Amino acid sequence: METVMKLASQKAVVIFSKSTCCMCHAIKRLFYEQGVSPMVYEIDEQPNGRETERALMRLGCSPTVPAVFIGGKFVGSANNILTLHLDGSLKKMLKDAGALWL
């Protein structure tokens, strides 16, 4: 779990993803379209991917991917991110974390 938190704090936006997950792809695309360049960890391509997935589960990520961290804090999965985007609060969070300049 310590490794996940360390990775999550390395950049303003960090996404734990799986390369074959369609919702992960959609969430990554949403951030790119907002002008954000997130750090993406494809856990199915990492040698310690299973360990990372178990750590995400212990943090309360269900499903485990996509797991989005903004400003080093766990924000949620696809449903949470889409809700924040639709109500307009995602952009403010991104600005506050230094991921967006406008």
N, C-alpha and C positions, 0 to 999 in steps of 0.2 A: 504494500500500500504506500510505503514511503517513496518508492520509485515512481509510482503514478503521480503523486503529489509534486515530486521534484520535476518530472516532465511537464506537468500541467502549468507550472509556474515559469517555464522557460520563455514563453511568448505571450502576448496579450490574449490570443485566442488559440486554444489547443483542442484538437478533435481526435478522439480515439475512434477508429473506424475499422471496417473490414472491406477489403477491396471488392468483394462480391455482393455487398449489401446495397440495395437500391435506395433505401432511406439515407444511408450514409452519403451516397453520391448526391442526393437531393440537398442535403444539409450543407455539404461542402460547396456545392454550386450556389446556394443561397448566400453564403459568406463571400464567395468570389464576386458575385454580382453586386454585393454591397461595397465592394472595393477593399475587402479585408483579405489579407494573405495569412490564413491560419497555418499553424504547425500541425501537420496531420501524421498520426501514427497508425499505420495499417497493421493492426495487431495480428492478423492472419499471416503476415509476411515477416514477423519478428520471431527470433528464436525463443524468446520468453513470452510469446503471445498468450499462452494458456494462463501463465502466472498473472499477466496484466489483466486478463479477462476476469480472473477470480478476484483480484484487487478491486476492479470496477464494480463487481457484484457486491463486495463488502461495503463499498461507498454508497450503495443504494441504486446503482444504475440498473434499471430493468426496463427494456432489454439493455444488454451491456453496451451496445453500439447503436447509433452514434452517441458518444458521451462527450459533451461540450463543456469546456472550461473557459471562462472569460475572467481575465484578471487573476488567474490562479484559483478561482473558486468554481466548484461544480455548479453548472446552471441547469443541466438536464439533458434529456434525449430529444429526439425529433419533435415530439408533441409539445414539449416545453418551449423549444426554440421557435417553432412555428407560431405558437400562441404569442410569445413575446414579439415576434416580427409583426404579426397582424395587429396587435394593440399599440405598436409603435415604441415600446420600451426597449427593444433589442438595440436599436440605433443609439439610444442614450447610454446603454451599458457598454457598447463598443467604443463610444467616444470617451467615456469615463476611464476605460481600460487603456486608452491610447491606441486602439486598433483602427480608429477612424479619425480623420482630421477635419472633415467638413461637418 
